[in-house]
Every structure is written in C-alpha cells, then in structure tokens.
C-alpha cells in the first residue's frame, strides 16, 4: 500500500509506510486527506497574503498552496498572475519620479523590480465572487521567503507548502526564463531549512524536470487542465517538457508518471472548471478509473480547485487523496462530518 502522506524528502521509505499504517477496513481518507488552502484560502482572505496563510494555519490545513513568479531583479514573489491585475492591485506612486515603467498595473512581473511591485496596493478591494473574503487593506505582495518564514514562526512542522512555478510555457516571453525561474525558487526553498515540507507543482512539466535535476528528492506534482495535454494534436505540447501525450494514448496518468520525481497528480476536477454537480453540461474529468490507475502507480490524485460541497463529496467518494480549495474552512467541516482525520491547527508562537 502506498503512503498517502507526503513523504519528507529524506525519509526512509519503510518508515514512511509504517507511519501511515492503517487497520483493516479503515478508509485511506480516514488516516490522511490533504486539505490544501488555494492561494492561502482565497475565499477567506485576500489571496496569497501573509494574513491569509496565517489564518489557514490557525484553521488547520495540511497544505498551503501558493504561486510564484520571478521579478526583473530575480526576487521570488508570491502571486498568481504573471501580469499585474487591476482587479487585485492598484498603483500608488512610482518608486522614483518619472519612472518610465509607471504605472505598474498591467505590466508583467518579470519586467518589474521588487521595489516597483511593493508600491502597489494589492488589498484595496474584495475580489468579486468571494463575498466572505476578508480584505487585507494596503496589502503588499510578499516574497516566497516571507511565507516560508511564517510557517517556521508557527512551528507548523506538519504543514506542507505546495509551491507552483508559474512558468508560462505557452507564452514563455511573459515569465522569467524557465531555468532562471526554477533555480531561484529552488534557492529560496533550499535556504529556508524546511525544504522537506515542500512539494513543487507546475503546469509546465519542463519546469518539473528542471527542478528534479536541481533537487532529485523533492516531491513533484503534475498539474493539468486537460487542454494542455493537446491530445490528438501533432507534436508534443509545449507544456509537457518534450513529452507527447499521444505516445501514452492520451492518458494523463501515464504521461505524468513518466516524469521523474512526480508523486502526485493535480488535474482540473471537471468541466467547466468552476462547474458543479447538477449544472447542465457539467462533467467530471476525475473519475474512479483515473484514481485507481494513479494509485496503482503509487501516485496521489489531488484535483484543483473545487469549492462546491456536493461536488467535493462526490470526488471524495471516488477516492481522491486531497483537494485544492478556496474555502478550506468549508472542506474541513465536510471532513469532520464524514469522520475524517482533521489536520492540526496551529497557534502563533
């Protein structure tokens, strides 16, 4: 039986298996289900703010999910969008009078320095569609090392950080070059001293391959929205690091399993990607066959990003190993109602 917990990078496999041993008749989800707070829990707090990540730690999640980009001066910032969004950030003032890059909103992160980025107010309004979101007024984008330090300050030793390298393989000129991007993320994590609490995810499987070269023991997560597989189209998709899904019969599990270091798969849960059970035309991408095939290969399945309770429960019934969600508070309640083991909640130290 494969371990359903993330195995620390240097753990002895036998010990990892022993630590998650289950009694007969106990569902795997009873022993571990990976509750991932998407962007720190965007439904609860301004996305990817330290306040949001801290709130998720206090709530009790197993994983903080977050995104990274690399600035012009090679700093690693935590932000979902490669292009500064006017819906999320607004300009205040230029770093220096007459700065030709000003205004900064609408520019690519890769073309701005950290100092330029820090001038923007990215907590000036509640994000539409998230009526329960606490706005962190005056929020300034943080660096990856700030989030790593936050986890250390909480002594949250059981919490994982699922860190996405948001290399834009379909438009590589819009993000920092892949090798630079991956190297800088690696360096920040390696310097943190908690690299055994980290997994690396990406839609750009070439970035996963590059990270495996730098850190061969780090667990990797293959993201897909299905379209990026480019099944039935000639040649390899730019997102798959040189692999052609058609060489694997278009099977997501088989092609992702070919990437060294991959321990988990994160597919979109269904189509449309914000749909739910009962919606006309909604269909699941994840199904029991995908989960079974992944488990047979020793891989976990952790879909993204689902918020509807009934849809989440249907996915749980398929045997998924975790879920990425905007509302970790809601999913934690579902877990409690189903008698599942809850992640540890941490208090500030």
C-alpha positions in Angstrom: 0.0 0.0 0.0 1.5 3.3 -1.0 1.7 6.0 1.6 -1.0 8.7 1.3 1.0 11.3 3.2 3.6 13.4 1.5 6.9 11.7 2.3 9.6 14.1 3.5 12.4 14.3 1.0 15.0 12.4 3.1 12.6 10.0 4.8 13.3 6.3 4.8 10.5 4.7 2.7 9.9 1.9 5.2 9.4 4.4 8.0 7.0 6.4 5.8 4.9 3.3 5.2 4.9 2.4 8.9 3.8 5.9 9.9 0.6 5.7 7.9 -0.2 2.0 8.6 -4.0 1.5 8.7 -6.1 -1.1 10.4 -8.2 -3.3 8.3 -11.4 -1.8 7.0 -10.2 1.8 7.6 -10.7 4.0 4.6 -7.5 5.7 3.4 -9.2 9.1 3.8 -9.7 8.4 7.5 -6.0 8.4 8.0 -5.0 11.3 5.7 -6.7 13.6 3.4 -4.7 16.5 2.0 -6.7 19.7 2.6 -5.0 22.4 0.5 -5.7 26.1 1.0 -5.7 27.5 -2.5 -3.7 30.7 -2.6 -3.9 30.5 1.2 -7.7 30.3 1.1 -8.9 33.0 -1.3 -12.5 32.5 -0.2 -11.5 33.6 3.3 -8.8 36.2 2.9 -7.0 38.4 0.4 -5.2 35.9 -1.8 -1.6 35.0 -1.0 -1.3 37.4 1.9 0.6 36.5 5.0 -2.6 37.2 6.9 -4.4 34.6 4.7 -1.7 32.0 5.1 -1.6 32.5 8.9 -5.4 32.2 9.1 -5.2 28.9 7.2 -2.6 27.7 9.7 -4.8 28.6 12.6 -7.8 26.9 11.0 -5.9 23.7 10.4 -5.0 22.7 6.9 -2.5 20.1 5.7 -1.1 22.2 2.9 -0.7 25.9 1.9 -1.0 26.1 -1.9 0.7 29.1 -3.4 2.1 30.5 -6.7 5.5 32.1 -7.5 6.8 34.5 -10.1 10.3 35.9 -10.6 10.9 39.7 -10.8 13.3 41.6 -13.0 15.8 41.7 -10.2 15.4 37.9 -9.6 13.3 38.0 -6.4 10.7 35.3 -6.0 7.3 36.8 -5.2 4.1 35.0 -4.3 1.5 35.9 -6.8 -0.9 34.1 -9.1 -0.9 36.3 -12.1 2.1 36.8 -14.5 0.5 40.2 -15.4 -0.4 42.6 -12.6 -4.2 42.6 -12.3 -6.1 45.8 -12.0 -8.9 43.9 -10.3 -6.4 42.9 -7.5 -3.8 45.7 -7.4 -3.7 49.5 -7.8 -0.9 51.9 -8.3 0.1 54.3 -5.5 3.2 56.1 -6.7 6.3 55.4 -8.8 9.5 54.2 -7.0 11.3 57.2 -8.4 9.9 60.3 -10.0 9.4 59.9 -13.7 9.9 56.1 -13.7 9.2 55.1 -17.3 7.6 51.7 -16.2 4.9 53.6 -14.2 2.1 52.8 -13.9 3.0 49.3 -12.9 -0.5 47.7 -13.0 -0.8 45.7 -16.3 2.9 45.1 -16.5 4.4 41.6 -16.3 6.0 40.7 -13.0 9.2 39.7 -14.9 9.6 43.3 -16.1 9.2 44.9 -12.7 11.6 45.1 -9.7 10.6 44.1 -6.2 10.7 47.7 -5.2 8.3 48.6 -8.0 6.0 45.8 -7.1 6.0 46.8 -3.4 4.5 50.2 -4.2 1.2 48.6 -5.4 -1.8 48.2 -3.0 -3.0 44.6 -3.7 -5.6 44.7 -0.9 -7.7 47.7 -2.0 -11.0 45.8 -2.6 -12.7 42.5 -2.1 -12.2 40.2 -5.0 -15.5 39.8 -6.9 -17.1 36.4 -6.4 -15.8 35.9 -2.9 -18.3 37.7 -0.6 -16.8 36.2 2.6 -13.3 37.3 1.8 -11.6 39.4 4.5 -9.8 42.2 2.7 -6.2 42.9 3.9 -6.2 46.6 3.3 -3.0 48.0 1.9 -1.6 44.5 1.3 1.8 44.5 -0.5 2.9 41.4 -2.4 5.2 39.2 -0.4 8.2 37.1 -1.2 8.4 33.3 -1.1 10.8 33.6 1.8 8.2 35.5 3.8 5.8 32.6 3.6 8.4 30.1 4.4 9.4 32.2 7.4 5.8 32.4 8.5 5.4 28.6 8.6 8.6 28.4 10.6 7.4 31.1 13.0 4.3 29.0 13.7 6.4 25.9 14.2 3.9 24.3 11.7 6.1 21.2 11.2 3.2 19.1 9.8 2.1 21.6 7.2 3.3 21.3 3.6 3.8 24.1 1.1 2.7 23.2 -2.4 4.6 25.8 -4.4 3.7 26.4 -8.0 6.3 27.6 -10.5 4.1 29.6 -12.9 6.3 29.3 -15.9 4.1 30.2 -18.9 5.1 27.5 -21.4 2.5 28.7 -23.9 4.0 32.2 -23.9 7.5 31.9 -22.4 8.3 35.6 -23.1 5.7 36.6 -20.5 7.5 35.0 -17.5 11.1 34.7 -16.4 13.1 32.1 -18.3 12.4 28.5 -17.1 15.9 27.7 -15.9 16.2 31.0 -14.0 12.7 30.8 -12.6 13.2 27.2 -11.3 16.7 27.9 -9.9 15.6 31.0 -7.9 12.6 29.1 -6.5 14.9 26.2 -5.6 17.4 28.6 -3.9 14.8 30.2 -1.8 13.4 26.9 -0.6 16.8 25.4 0.0 17.8 28.4 2.1 14.7 28.1 4.3 15.7 25.0 6.1 12.2 23.4 5.7 12.6 22.0 2.2 11.3 18.7 3.5 7.9 20.4 3.9 7.7 21.5 0.3 6.2 20.0 -2.9 6.7 21.6 -6.3 3.8 21.8 -8.7 3.6 23.2 -12.3 1.5 23.1 -15.4 4.9 23.4 -17.2 6.3 19.9 -16.9 9.6 21.1 -18.2 9.9 23.1 -15.0 9.3 20.0 -13.0 12.0 18.2 -14.9 14.4 21.1 -14.3 13.5 21.1 -10.5 14.1 17.4 -10.4 17.6 18.0 -11.8 18.3 20.5 -9.0 16.6 18.7 -6.2 16.1 15.0 -7.1 14.5 14.1 -3.7 11.8 16.8 -3.8 8.2 15.5 -4.5 6.8 16.9 -7.7 3.1 17.5 -8.6 1.9 17.4 -12.3 -0.8 19.9 -12.9 -3.1 19.8 -15.9 -6.3 21.4 -17.1 -6.5 18.7 -19.8 -6.3 21.2 -22.7 -2.5 21.5 -22.1 -2.1 17.8 -22.9 -3.0 18.6 -26.5 -4.3 15.1 -27.1 -4.7 14.2 -30.8 -2.7 17.1 -32.0 0.6 16.6 -33.9 3.8 17.0 -31.9 4.5 17.5 -28.2 2.6 20.1 -26.2 4.9 22.9 -25.0 3.5 22.3 -21.5 4.8 18.7 -21.2 8.5 19.2 -21.3 9.1 17.4 -24.5 6.6 14.5 -23.9 3.8 13.8 -26.4 0.6 12.7 -24.7 -0.3 10.7 -27.8 2.7 8.5 -27.2 0.9 7.5 -24.0 -2.5 7.0 -25.6 -3.5 10.5 -24.4 -3.7 9.1 -20.8 -2.9 11.9 -18.3 -1.8 9.4 -15.6 0.6 7.5 -17.9 2.3 10.6 -19.3 2.6 12.3 -16.0 4.0 9.1 -14.4 6.9 9.3 -16.9 8.3 12.5 -15.2 11.0 11.6 -12.7 10.1 12.7 -9.2 6.3 13.1 -9.7 4.4 11.8 -6.6 1.0 13.4 -7.2 -1.3 14.4 -10.0 -3.4 17.6 -9.8 -5.9 17.6 -12.7 -8.8 20.0 -13.0 -11.7 18.3 -11.3 -14.2 18.8 -14.1 -15.5 20.9 -17.0 -16.3 23.7 -16.9 -13.6 24.2 -14.3 -15.9 26.2 -12.0 -18.9 23.9 -12.5 -20.6 21.6 -10.1 -22.9 18.6 -9.9 -26.3 19.4 -11.1 -25.2 22.1 -13.6 -26.3 21.5 -17.2 -23.4 20.2 -19.1 -21.1 19.7 -16.2 -18.9 16.6 -16.3 -16.1 15.3 -14.1 -12.6 14.9 -15.5 -11.5 13.0 -12.5 -13.1 9.6 -12.1 -12.6 6.3 -10.3 -10.6 4.9 -13.1 -8.1 7.8 -13.1 -7.8 7.5 -9.3 -7.3 3.7 -9.4 -4.7 4.0 -12.2 -2.8 6.6 -10.3 -2.9 4.6 -7.1 -1.7 1.5 -8.9 1.4 3.6 -9.9 1.9 4.9 -6.4 0.6 8.4 -7.2 -1.8 10.6 -5.3 -4.7 12.4 -7.0 -5.4 15.9 -5.7 -7.8 17.9 -8.0 -8.0 21.6 -8.3 -9.9 23.9 -7.4 -13.2 22.8 -6.1 -15.5 24.7 -3.7 -18.9 23.2 -4.0 -19.7 20.8 -1.1 -21.7 18.3 -3.0 -19.1 18.1 -5.8 -16.3 17.8 -3.3 -18.1 14.9 -1.6 -18.6 13.2 -4.9 -14.8 13.5 -5.6 -14.1 12.1 -2.1 -16.3 9.1 -2.9 -14.1 8.5 -6.0 -11.1 8.0 -3.6 -9.2 11.2 -4.2 -6.3 11.9 -1.8 -6.9 15.6 -1.3 -8.5 18.7 -2.7 -7.3 22.2 -3.5 -10.0 24.6 -2.4 -10.7 28.3 -2.0 -12.7 27.5 1.2 -10.6 25.3 3.4 -13.0 26.1 6.3 -15.9 24.6 4.4 -13.9 21.5 3.4 -12.7 21.0 6.9 -16.3 20.9 8.1 -17.1 18.3 5.4 -14.2 16.2 6.6 -15.4 16.5 10.2 -18.9 15.5 9.2 -17.5 12.4 7.4 -15.4 11.4 10.4 -12.1 12.0 8.6 -8.9 12.9 10.4 -8.5 16.7 10.6 -5.2 18.5 10.0 -3.6 20.1 13.1 -4.5 23.7 13.8 -1.5 25.9 14.8 -1.4 28.9 17.1 1.1 31.7 16.7 4.2 31.3 18.8 
